[in-house]
Amino acid sequence: MDLRLLALPVVGGLIGWFTNYLAVKMLFRPREPVRLPGFTLQGMIPRRRAELARSVGRVIEREFISHEDVRAVMSDRDFLLSLRPRVEEQVDAFLRRRVVGDNVLLRAAFSIGAVQKLKKRVVDDLMDSLPEMVDELTDALKDRLRFRELVEAKIEAFELERLEDIVNKVAKRELKAIELLGGVIGFTIGLVQMGILMLMR
């Protein structure tokens, strides 16, 4: 058998592997535009970074998280109840610092049941008003916390080198599979070519 025919699948496999390897690398590289006669060469992600940031921001805000999600978490009964010890601690600290202060008589009276009842009443009132406060806080956040813009800014500020490392770590096997698939397809095409040439002889 002619060695040149055997070279067809080998060369095809190498070309297929190399083109896919190059395509994977060109997702991120070159990071800066390289001007060549007639066109500019730059990695897809660095070139379309702003557009990707906007798209990801829109999808996250529309599909994954919204102000209503924040409201639901903050309005959850168990979450509100979990705040009670902290509210009690703050009310207690306020009464000791601002009301009782250094007054010896008031300090002695602080442990008396009436004062403790007053403290409990204040805490209860604060806990009762928490749901309304959460609603007001969530409404105020709508104007100040824009998830889409936040995500866009984070992606724009993210270092491309670090992003490339993350993608390579997370999708290492899949990227290698893409490269190998190119080799397999190239090798298969080479075999087909070899078969056709043999039949033509």
mmCIF file of the C-alpha atoms, coordinates in Angstrom:
data_MODEL
# 
_entry.id   MODEL 
# 
loop_
_atom_site.group_PDB 
_atom_site.id 
_atom_site.type_symbol 
_atom_site.label_atom_id 
_atom_site.label_alt_id 
_atom_site.label_comp_id 
_atom_site.label_asym_id 
_atom_site.label_entity_id 
_atom_site.label_seq_id 
_atom_site.pdbx_PDB_ins_code 
_atom_site.Cartn_x 
_atom_site.Cartn_y 
_atom_site.Cartn_z 
_atom_site.occupancy 
_atom_site.B_iso_or_equiv 
_atom_site.pdbx_formal_charge 
_atom_site.auth_seq_id 
_atom_site.auth_comp_id 
_atom_site.auth_asym_id 
_atom_site.auth_atom_id 
_atom_site.pdbx_PDB_model_num 
ATOM 1   C CA . MET A 1 1   ? 0.000   0.000  0.000  1.00 0.00 ? 1   MET A CA 1 
ATOM 2   C CA . ASP A 1 2   ? 1.185   3.499  -0.879 1.00 0.00 ? 2   ASP A CA 1 
ATOM 3   C CA . LEU A 1 3   ? 2.455   5.322  2.232  1.00 0.00 ? 3   LEU A CA 1 
ATOM 4   C CA . ARG A 1 4   ? 1.051   8.551  0.834  1.00 0.00 ? 4   ARG A CA 1 
ATOM 5   C CA . LEU A 1 5   ? -2.438  7.102  1.151  1.00 0.00 ? 5   LEU A CA 1 
ATOM 6   C CA . LEU A 1 6   ? -1.780  6.149  4.796  1.00 0.00 ? 6   LEU A CA 1 
ATOM 7   C CA . ALA A 1 7   ? -0.655  9.699  5.422  1.00 0.00 ? 7   ALA A CA 1 
ATOM 8   C CA . LEU A 1 8   ? -4.126  11.042 4.526  1.00 0.00 ? 8   LEU A CA 1 
ATOM 9   C CA . PRO A 1 9   ? -5.923  10.000 7.779  1.00 0.00 ? 9   PRO A CA 1 
ATOM 10  C CA . VAL A 1 10  ? -2.869  10.863 9.907  1.00 0.00 ? 10  VAL A CA 1 
ATOM 11  C CA . VAL A 1 11  ? -2.530  14.342 8.414  1.00 0.00 ? 11  VAL A CA 1 
ATOM 12  C CA . GLY A 1 12  ? -6.318  14.807 8.494  1.00 0.00 ? 12  GLY A CA 1 
ATOM 13  C CA . GLY A 1 13  ? -6.401  13.858 12.176 1.00 0.00 ? 13  GLY A CA 1 
ATOM 14  C CA . LEU A 1 14  ? -3.553  16.265 13.006 1.00 0.00 ? 14  LEU A CA 1 
ATOM 15  C CA . ILE A 1 15  ? -5.203  19.093 11.068 1.00 0.00 ? 15  ILE A CA 1 
ATOM 16  C CA . GLY A 1 16  ? -8.596  18.431 12.719 1.00 0.00 ? 16  GLY A CA 1 
ATOM 17  C CA . TRP A 1 17  ? -7.048  18.337 16.200 1.00 0.00 ? 17  TRP A CA 1 
ATOM 18  C CA . PHE A 1 18  ? -4.959  21.461 15.598 1.00 0.00 ? 18  PHE A CA 1 
ATOM 19  C CA . THR A 1 19  ? -7.833  23.550 14.193 1.00 0.00 ? 19  THR A CA 1 
ATOM 20  C CA . ASN A 1 20  ? -10.045 22.708 17.182 1.00 0.00 ? 20  ASN A CA 1 
ATOM 21  C CA . TYR A 1 21  ? -7.147  23.331 19.589 1.00 0.00 ? 21  TYR A CA 1 
ATOM 22  C CA . LEU A 1 22  ? -6.636  26.728 17.953 1.00 0.00 ? 22  LEU A CA 1 
ATOM 23  C CA . ALA A 1 23  ? -10.386 27.496 18.102 1.00 0.00 ? 23  ALA A CA 1 
ATOM 24  C CA . VAL A 1 24  ? -10.475 26.737 21.852 1.00 0.00 ? 24  VAL A CA 1 
ATOM 25  C CA . LYS A 1 25  ? -7.415  28.932 22.475 1.00 0.00 ? 25  LYS A CA 1 
ATOM 26  C CA . MET A 1 26  ? -8.911  31.748 20.418 1.00 0.00 ? 26  MET A CA 1 
ATOM 27  C CA . LEU A 1 27  ? -11.870 32.015 22.775 1.00 0.00 ? 27  LEU A CA 1 
ATOM 28  C CA . PHE A 1 28  ? -9.563  34.145 24.950 1.00 0.00 ? 28  PHE A CA 1 
ATOM 29  C CA . ARG A 1 29  ? -6.509  34.888 22.812 1.00 0.00 ? 29  ARG A CA 1 
ATOM 30  C CA . PRO A 1 30  ? -5.179  37.199 21.663 1.00 0.00 ? 30  PRO A CA 1 
ATOM 31  C CA . ARG A 1 31  ? -6.491  39.371 24.477 1.00 0.00 ? 31  ARG A CA 1 
ATOM 32  C CA . GLU A 1 32  ? -5.523  42.624 22.765 1.00 0.00 ? 32  GLU A CA 1 
ATOM 33  C CA . PRO A 1 33  ? -6.449  43.323 19.110 1.00 0.00 ? 33  PRO A CA 1 
ATOM 34  C CA . VAL A 1 34  ? -3.774  42.324 16.600 1.00 0.00 ? 34  VAL A CA 1 
ATOM 35  C CA . ARG A 1 35  ? -4.059  44.343 13.399 1.00 0.00 ? 35  ARG A CA 1 
ATOM 36  C CA . LEU A 1 36  ? -3.333  42.375 10.252 1.00 0.00 ? 36  LEU A CA 1 
ATOM 37  C CA . PRO A 1 37  ? -3.740  43.441 6.605  1.00 0.00 ? 37  PRO A CA 1 
ATOM 38  C CA . GLY A 1 38  ? -7.459  43.486 5.936  1.00 0.00 ? 38  GLY A CA 1 
ATOM 39  C CA . PHE A 1 39  ? -8.717  42.408 9.381  1.00 0.00 ? 39  PHE A CA 1 
ATOM 40  C CA . THR A 1 40  ? -8.173  42.537 13.118 1.00 0.00 ? 40  THR A CA 1 
ATOM 41  C CA . LEU A 1 41  ? -7.550  39.387 15.159 1.00 0.00 ? 41  LEU A CA 1 
ATOM 42  C CA . GLN A 1 42  ? -8.771  39.148 18.769 1.00 0.00 ? 42  GLN A CA 1 
ATOM 43  C CA . GLY A 1 43  ? -10.180 36.415 21.001 1.00 0.00 ? 43  GLY A CA 1 
ATOM 44  C CA . MET A 1 44  ? -13.973 36.115 20.943 1.00 0.00 ? 44  MET A CA 1 
ATOM 45  C CA . ILE A 1 45  ? -14.485 36.772 24.659 1.00 0.00 ? 45  ILE A CA 1 
ATOM 46  C CA . PRO A 1 46  ? -12.159 39.819 24.910 1.00 0.00 ? 46  PRO A CA 1 
ATOM 47  C CA . ARG A 1 47  ? -13.701 41.262 21.713 1.00 0.00 ? 47  ARG A CA 1 
ATOM 48  C CA . ARG A 1 48  ? -17.313 40.760 22.805 1.00 0.00 ? 48  ARG A CA 1 
ATOM 49  C CA . ARG A 1 49  ? -16.805 41.242 26.530 1.00 0.00 ? 49  ARG A CA 1 
ATOM 50  C CA . ALA A 1 50  ? -19.147 44.244 26.899 1.00 0.00 ? 50  ALA A CA 1 
ATOM 51  C CA . GLU A 1 51  ? -21.877 42.526 24.882 1.00 0.00 ? 51  GLU A CA 1 
ATOM 52  C CA . LEU A 1 52  ? -21.491 39.306 26.919 1.00 0.00 ? 52  LEU A CA 1 
ATOM 53  C CA . ALA A 1 53  ? -21.640 41.309 30.161 1.00 0.00 ? 53  ALA A CA 1 
ATOM 54  C CA . ARG A 1 54  ? -24.913 42.956 29.081 1.00 0.00 ? 54  ARG A CA 1 
ATOM 55  C CA . SER A 1 55  ? -26.433 39.649 27.993 1.00 0.00 ? 55  SER A CA 1 
ATOM 56  C CA . VAL A 1 56  ? -25.454 37.837 31.201 1.00 0.00 ? 56  VAL A CA 1 
ATOM 57  C CA . GLY A 1 57  ? -26.722 40.756 33.293 1.00 0.00 ? 57  GLY A CA 1 
ATOM 58  C CA . ARG A 1 58  ? -30.107 40.732 31.537 1.00 0.00 ? 58  ARG A CA 1 
ATOM 59  C CA . VAL A 1 59  ? -30.479 36.950 31.865 1.00 0.00 ? 59  VAL A CA 1 
ATOM 60  C CA . ILE A 1 60  ? -29.543 36.924 35.567 1.00 0.00 ? 60  ILE A CA 1 
ATOM 61  C CA . GLU A 1 61  ? -31.947 39.755 36.397 1.00 0.00 ? 61  GLU A CA 1 
ATOM 62  C CA . ARG A 1 62  ? -34.766 38.223 34.346 1.00 0.00 ? 62  ARG A CA 1 
ATOM 63  C CA . GLU A 1 63  ? -34.326 34.517 35.107 1.00 0.00 ? 63  GLU A CA 1 
ATOM 64  C CA . PHE A 1 64  ? -32.321 34.064 38.307 1.00 0.00 ? 64  PHE A CA 1 
ATOM 65  C CA . ILE A 1 65  ? -32.733 36.846 40.862 1.00 0.00 ? 65  ILE A CA 1 
ATOM 66  C CA . SER A 1 66  ? -35.090 39.781 41.346 1.00 0.00 ? 66  SER A CA 1 
ATOM 67  C CA . HIS A 1 67  ? -36.103 42.217 44.056 1.00 0.00 ? 67  HIS A CA 1 
ATOM 68  C CA . GLU A 1 68  ? -39.129 40.022 44.716 1.00 0.00 ? 68  GLU A CA 1 
ATOM 69  C CA . ASP A 1 69  ? -36.760 37.136 45.525 1.00 0.00 ? 69  ASP A CA 1 
ATOM 70  C CA . VAL A 1 70  ? -34.991 39.393 48.045 1.00 0.00 ? 70  VAL A CA 1 
ATOM 71  C CA . ARG A 1 71  ? -38.352 40.443 49.490 1.00 0.00 ? 71  ARG A CA 1 
ATOM 72  C CA . ALA A 1 72  ? -39.445 36.793 49.833 1.00 0.00 ? 72  ALA A CA 1 
ATOM 73  C CA . VAL A 1 73  ? -36.268 35.852 51.723 1.00 0.00 ? 73  VAL A CA 1 
ATOM 74  C CA . MET A 1 74  ? -36.388 38.879 54.011 1.00 0.00 ? 74  MET A CA 1 
ATOM 75  C CA . SER A 1 75  ? -40.133 38.453 54.675 1.00 0.00 ? 75  SER A CA 1 
ATOM 76  C CA . ASP A 1 76  ? -39.788 34.776 55.558 1.00 0.00 ? 76  ASP A CA 1 
ATOM 77  C CA . ARG A 1 77  ? -41.203 34.147 59.049 1.00 0.00 ? 77  ARG A CA 1 
ATOM 78  C CA . ASP A 1 78  ? -38.264 32.011 60.186 1.00 0.00 ? 78  ASP A CA 1 
ATOM 79  C CA . PHE A 1 79  ? -35.804 34.643 58.965 1.00 0.00 ? 79  PHE A CA 1 
ATOM 80  C CA . LEU A 1 80  ? -37.637 37.405 60.862 1.00 0.00 ? 80  LEU A CA 1 
ATOM 81  C CA . LEU A 1 81  ? -37.792 35.275 64.018 1.00 0.00 ? 81  LEU A CA 1 
ATOM 82  C CA . SER A 1 82  ? -34.053 34.616 63.756 1.00 0.00 ? 82  SER A CA 1 
ATOM 83  C CA . LEU A 1 83  ? -33.522 38.387 64.103 1.00 0.00 ? 83  LEU A CA 1 
ATOM 84  C CA . ARG A 1 84  ? -35.223 38.568 67.521 1.00 0.00 ? 84  ARG A CA 1 
ATOM 85  C CA . PRO A 1 85  ? -32.103 37.794 69.643 1.00 0.00 ? 85  PRO A CA 1 
ATOM 86  C CA . ARG A 1 86  ? -30.216 40.564 67.845 1.00 0.00 ? 86  ARG A CA 1 
ATOM 87  C CA . VAL A 1 87  ? -33.103 43.015 68.311 1.00 0.00 ? 87  VAL A CA 1 
ATOM 88  C CA . GLU A 1 88  ? -33.280 42.131 72.034 1.00 0.00 ? 88  GLU A CA 1 
ATOM 89  C CA . GLU A 1 89  ? -29.524 42.630 72.333 1.00 0.00 ? 89  GLU A CA 1 
ATOM 90  C CA . GLN A 1 90  ? -29.703 46.065 70.679 1.00 0.00 ? 90  GLN A CA 1 
ATOM 91  C CA . VAL A 1 91  ? -32.686 47.217 72.792 1.00 0.00 ? 91  VAL A CA 1 
ATOM 92  C CA . ASP A 1 92  ? -30.965 46.000 75.962 1.00 0.00 ? 92  ASP A CA 1 
ATOM 93  C CA . ALA A 1 93  ? -27.727 47.801 75.024 1.00 0.00 ? 93  ALA A CA 1 
ATOM 94  C CA . PHE A 1 94  ? -29.659 50.987 74.184 1.00 0.00 ? 94  PHE A CA 1 
ATOM 95  C CA . LEU A 1 95  ? -31.529 50.974 77.510 1.00 0.00 ? 95  LEU A CA 1 
ATOM 96  C CA . ARG A 1 96  ? -28.323 50.339 79.495 1.00 0.00 ? 96  ARG A CA 1 
ATOM 97  C CA . ARG A 1 97  ? -26.291 52.949 77.639 1.00 0.00 ? 97  ARG A CA 1 
ATOM 98  C CA . ARG A 1 98  ? -28.810 55.711 76.940 1.00 0.00 ? 98  ARG A CA 1 
ATOM 99  C CA . VAL A 1 99  ? -31.500 55.348 79.618 1.00 0.00 ? 99  VAL A CA 1 
ATOM 100 C CA . VAL A 1 100 ? -29.727 53.857 82.610 1.00 0.00 ? 100 VAL A CA 1 
ATOM 101 C CA . GLY A 1 101 ? -26.223 55.134 81.947 1.00 0.00 ? 101 GLY A CA 1 
ATOM 102 C CA . ASP A 1 102 ? -24.189 55.686 85.129 1.00 0.00 ? 102 ASP A CA 1 
ATOM 103 C CA . ASN A 1 103 ? -27.251 56.215 87.332 1.00 0.00 ? 103 ASN A CA 1 
ATOM 104 C CA . VAL A 1 104 ? -26.894 53.740 90.242 1.00 0.00 ? 104 VAL A CA 1 
ATOM 105 C CA . LEU A 1 105 ? -30.607 53.751 91.113 1.00 0.00 ? 105 LEU A CA 1 
ATOM 106 C CA . LEU A 1 106 ? -31.690 53.133 87.542 1.00 0.00 ? 106 LEU A CA 1 
ATOM 107 C CA . ARG A 1 107 ? -29.081 50.434 87.177 1.00 0.00 ? 107 ARG A CA 1 
ATOM 108 C CA . ALA A 1 108 ? -30.490 48.666 90.235 1.00 0.00 ? 108 ALA A CA 1 
ATOM 109 C CA . ALA A 1 109 ? -34.023 49.049 88.889 1.00 0.00 ? 109 ALA A CA 1 
ATOM 110 C CA . PHE A 1 110 ? -33.051 47.757 85.458 1.00 0.00 ? 110 PHE A CA 1 
ATOM 111 C CA . SER A 1 111 ? -33.376 44.148 86.524 1.00 0.00 ? 111 SER A CA 1 
ATOM 112 C CA . ILE A 1 112 ? -36.809 44.714 88.074 1.00 0.00 ? 112 ILE A CA 1 
ATOM 113 C CA . GLY A 1 113 ? -39.700 42.994 86.277 1.00 0.00 ? 113 GLY A CA 1 
ATOM 114 C CA . ALA A 1 114 ? -41.372 46.253 85.182 1.00 0.00 ? 114 ALA A CA 1 
ATOM 115 C CA . VAL A 1 115 ? -38.302 47.356 83.244 1.00 0.00 ? 115 VAL A CA 1 
ATOM 116 C CA . GLN A 1 116 ? -37.944 43.901 81.702 1.00 0.00 ? 116 GLN A CA 1 
ATOM 117 C CA . LYS A 1 117 ? -41.614 44.038 80.690 1.00 0.00 ? 117 LYS A CA 1 
ATOM 118 C CA . LEU A 1 118 ? -40.989 47.419 79.089 1.00 0.00 ? 118 LEU A CA 1 
ATOM 119 C CA . LYS A 1 119 ? -38.013 45.973 77.224 1.00 0.00 ? 119 LYS A CA 1 
ATOM 120 C CA . LYS A 1 120 ? -40.124 43.019 76.034 1.00 0.00 ? 120 LYS A CA 1 
ATOM 121 C CA . ARG A 1 121 ? -42.857 45.388 74.861 1.00 0.00 ? 121 ARG A CA 1 
ATOM 122 C CA . VAL A 1 122 ? -40.375 47.448 72.854 1.00 0.00 ? 122 VAL A CA 1 
ATOM 123 C CA . VAL A 1 123 ? -38.883 44.296 71.297 1.00 0.00 ? 123 VAL A CA 1 
ATOM 124 C CA . ASP A 1 124 ? -42.367 42.940 70.467 1.00 0.00 ? 124 ASP A CA 1 
ATOM 125 C CA . ASP A 1 125 ? -43.342 46.219 68.817 1.00 0.00 ? 125 ASP A CA 1 
ATOM 126 C CA . LEU A 1 126 ? -40.150 46.263 66.789 1.00 0.00 ? 126 LEU A CA 1 
ATOM 127 C CA . MET A 1 127 ? -40.662 42.646 65.702 1.00 0.00 ? 127 MET A CA 1 
ATOM 128 C CA . ASP A 1 128 ? -44.264 43.416 64.685 1.00 0.00 ? 128 ASP A CA 1 
ATOM 129 C CA . SER A 1 129 ? -43.074 46.314 62.545 1.00 0.00 ? 129 SER A CA 1 
ATOM 130 C CA . LEU A 1 130 ? -40.313 44.321 60.825 1.00 0.00 ? 130 LEU A CA 1 
ATOM 131 C CA . PRO A 1 131 ? -42.453 43.027 57.905 1.00 0.00 ? 131 PRO A CA 1 
ATOM 132 C CA . GLU A 1 132 ? -43.494 46.565 57.029 1.00 0.00 ? 132 GLU A CA 1 
ATOM 133 C CA . MET A 1 133 ? -39.894 47.751 57.360 1.00 0.00 ? 133 MET A CA 1 
ATOM 134 C CA . VAL A 1 134 ? -38.766 44.920 55.061 1.00 0.00 ? 134 VAL A CA 1 
ATOM 135 C CA . ASP A 1 135 ? -41.311 46.025 52.428 1.00 0.00 ? 135 ASP A CA 1 
ATOM 136 C CA . GLU A 1 136 ? -40.132 49.636 52.635 1.00 0.00 ? 136 GLU A CA 1 
ATOM 137 C CA . LEU A 1 137 ? -36.480 48.540 52.502 1.00 0.00 ? 137 LEU A CA 1 
ATOM 138 C CA . THR A 1 138 ? -37.089 46.322 49.457 1.00 0.00 ? 138 THR A CA 1 
ATOM 139 C CA . ASP A 1 139 ? -38.901 49.145 47.661 1.00 0.00 ? 139 ASP A CA 1 
ATOM 140 C CA . ALA A 1 140 ? -35.993 51.477 48.408 1.00 0.00 ? 140 ALA A CA 1 
ATOM 141 C CA . LEU A 1 141 ? -33.531 48.847 47.094 1.00 0.00 ? 141 LEU A CA 1 
ATOM 142 C CA . LYS A 1 142 ? -35.323 48.728 43.733 1.00 0.00 ? 142 LYS A CA 1 
ATOM 143 C CA . ASP A 1 143 ? -34.003 52.200 42.947 1.00 0.00 ? 143 ASP A CA 1 
ATOM 144 C CA . ARG A 1 144 ? -30.517 51.606 44.313 1.00 0.00 ? 144 ARG A CA 1 
ATOM 145 C CA . LEU A 1 145 ? -29.706 47.933 43.685 1.00 0.00 ? 145 LEU A CA 1 
ATOM 146 C CA . ARG A 1 146 ? -29.849 47.043 39.989 1.00 0.00 ? 146 ARG A CA 1 
ATOM 147 C CA . PHE A 1 147 ? -28.761 43.441 39.556 1.00 0.00 ? 147 PHE A CA 1 
ATOM 148 C CA . ARG A 1 148 ? -28.216 43.752 35.803 1.00 0.00 ? 148 ARG A CA 1 
ATOM 149 C CA . GLU A 1 149 ? -25.880 46.730 36.134 1.00 0.00 ? 149 GLU A CA 1 
ATOM 150 C CA . LEU A 1 150 ? -24.085 45.107 39.067 1.00 0.00 ? 150 LEU A CA 1 
ATOM 151 C CA . VAL A 1 151 ? -23.410 41.908 37.094 1.00 0.00 ? 151 VAL A CA 1 
ATOM 152 C CA . GLU A 1 152 ? -22.314 43.899 34.043 1.00 0.00 ? 152 GLU A CA 1 
ATOM 153 C CA . ALA A 1 153 ? -19.840 45.926 36.100 1.00 0.00 ? 153 ALA A CA 1 
ATOM 154 C CA . LYS A 1 154 ? -18.449 42.789 37.780 1.00 0.00 ? 154 LYS A CA 1 
ATOM 155 C CA . ILE A 1 155 ? -17.920 41.013 34.446 1.00 0.00 ? 155 ILE A CA 1 
ATOM 156 C CA . GLU A 1 156 ? -16.350 44.111 32.867 1.00 0.00 ? 156 GLU A CA 1 
ATOM 157 C CA . ALA A 1 157 ? -13.944 44.435 35.807 1.00 0.00 ? 157 ALA A CA 1 
ATOM 158 C CA . PHE A 1 158 ? -13.083 40.720 35.923 1.00 0.00 ? 158 PHE A CA 1 
ATOM 159 C CA . GLU A 1 159 ? -9.519  39.928 34.780 1.00 0.00 ? 159 GLU A CA 1 
ATOM 160 C CA . LEU A 1 160 ? -9.563  37.975 31.514 1.00 0.00 ? 160 LEU A CA 1 
ATOM 161 C CA . GLU A 1 161 ? -6.599  35.861 32.604 1.00 0.00 ? 161 GLU A CA 1 
ATOM 162 C CA . ARG A 1 162 ? -8.454  34.776 35.742 1.00 0.00 ? 162 ARG A CA 1 
ATOM 163 C CA . LEU A 1 163 ? -11.657 34.131 33.763 1.00 0.00 ? 163 LEU A CA 1 
ATOM 164 C CA . GLU A 1 164 ? -9.702  31.955 31.327 1.00 0.00 ? 164 GLU A CA 1 
ATOM 165 C CA . ASP A 1 165 ? -8.212  29.979 34.232 1.00 0.00 ? 165 ASP A CA 1 
ATOM 166 C CA . ILE A 1 166 ? -11.683 29.417 35.706 1.00 0.00 ? 166 ILE A CA 1 
ATOM 167 C CA . VAL A 1 167 ? -13.147 28.281 32.364 1.00 0.00 ? 167 VAL A CA 1 
ATOM 168 C CA . ASN A 1 168 ? -10.182 25.945 31.787 1.00 0.00 ? 168 ASN A CA 1 
ATOM 169 C CA . LYS A 1 169 ? -10.542 24.422 35.262 1.00 0.00 ? 169 LYS A CA 1 
ATOM 170 C CA . VAL A 1 170 ? -14.318 24.005 35.067 1.00 0.00 ? 170 VAL A CA 1 
ATOM 171 C CA . ALA A 1 171 ? -14.543 22.782 31.464 1.00 0.00 ? 171 ALA A CA 1 
ATOM 172 C CA . LYS A 1 172 ? -11.117 21.165 31.056 1.00 0.00 ? 172 LYS A CA 1 
ATOM 173 C CA . ARG A 1 173 ? -12.456 17.738 30.030 1.00 0.00 ? 173 ARG A CA 1 
ATOM 174 C CA . GLU A 1 174 ? -15.044 19.206 27.653 1.00 0.00 ? 174 GLU A CA 1 
ATOM 175 C CA . LEU A 1 175 ? -12.465 21.437 25.935 1.00 0.00 ? 175 LEU A CA 1 
ATOM 176 C CA . LYS A 1 176 ? -10.083 18.493 25.565 1.00 0.00 ? 176 LYS A CA 1 
ATOM 177 C CA . ALA A 1 177 ? -12.969 16.448 24.111 1.00 0.00 ? 177 ALA A CA 1 
ATOM 178 C CA . ILE A 1 178 ? -13.581 19.191 21.519 1.00 0.00 ? 178 ILE A CA 1 
ATOM 179 C CA . GLU A 1 179 ? -9.911  19.090 20.515 1.00 0.00 ? 179 GLU A CA 1 
ATOM 180 C CA . LEU A 1 180 ? -9.913  15.271 20.263 1.00 0.00 ? 180 LEU A CA 1 
ATOM 181 C CA . LEU A 1 181 ? -13.184 15.309 18.333 1.00 0.00 ? 181 LEU A CA 1 
ATOM 182 C CA . GLY A 1 182 ? -11.508 17.490 15.710 1.00 0.00 ? 182 GLY A CA 1 
ATOM 183 C CA . GLY A 1 183 ? -8.752  14.895 15.445 1.00 0.00 ? 183 GLY A CA 1 
ATOM 184 C CA . VAL A 1 184 ? -11.240 12.028 15.139 1.00 0.00 ? 184 VAL A CA 1 
ATOM 185 C CA . ILE A 1 185 ? -13.277 13.843 12.467 1.00 0.00 ? 185 ILE A CA 1 
ATOM 186 C CA . GLY A 1 186 ? -10.117 14.756 10.534 1.00 0.00 ? 186 GLY A CA 1 
ATOM 187 C CA . PHE A 1 187 ? -8.845  11.164 10.766 1.00 0.00 ? 187 PHE A CA 1 
ATOM 188 C CA . THR A 1 188 ? -12.220 9.808  9.567  1.00 0.00 ? 188 THR A CA 1 
ATOM 189 C CA . ILE A 1 189 ? -12.304 12.201 6.596  1.00 0.00 ? 189 ILE A CA 1 
ATOM 190 C CA . GLY A 1 190 ? -8.755  11.121 5.759  1.00 0.00 ? 190 GLY A CA 1 
ATOM 191 C CA . LEU A 1 191 ? -9.854  7.468  5.824  1.00 0.00 ? 191 LEU A CA 1 
ATOM 192 C CA . VAL A 1 192 ? -12.762 8.239  3.496  1.00 0.00 ? 192 VAL A CA 1 
ATOM 193 C CA . GLN A 1 193 ? -10.400 10.065 1.119  1.00 0.00 ? 193 GLN A CA 1 
ATOM 194 C CA . MET A 1 194 ? -7.985  7.137  1.261  1.00 0.00 ? 194 MET A CA 1 
ATOM 195 C CA . GLY A 1 195 ? -10.817 4.694  0.484  1.00 0.00 ? 195 GLY A CA 1 
ATOM 196 C CA . ILE A 1 196 ? -12.037 6.799  -2.458 1.00 0.00 ? 196 ILE A CA 1 
ATOM 197 C CA . LEU A 1 197 ? -8.522  7.053  -3.919 1.00 0.00 ? 197 LEU A CA 1 
ATOM 198 C CA . MET A 1 198 ? -8.002  3.284  -3.529 1.00 0.00 ? 198 MET A CA 1 
ATOM 199 C CA . LEU A 1 199 ? -11.296 2.574  -5.324 1.00 0.00 ? 199 LEU A CA 1 
ATOM 200 C CA . MET A 1 200 ? -10.381 4.977  -8.114 1.00 0.00 ? 200 MET A CA 1 
ATOM 201 C CA . ARG A 1 201 ? -7.189  3.050  -8.691 1.00 0.00 ? 201 ARG A CA 1 
# 
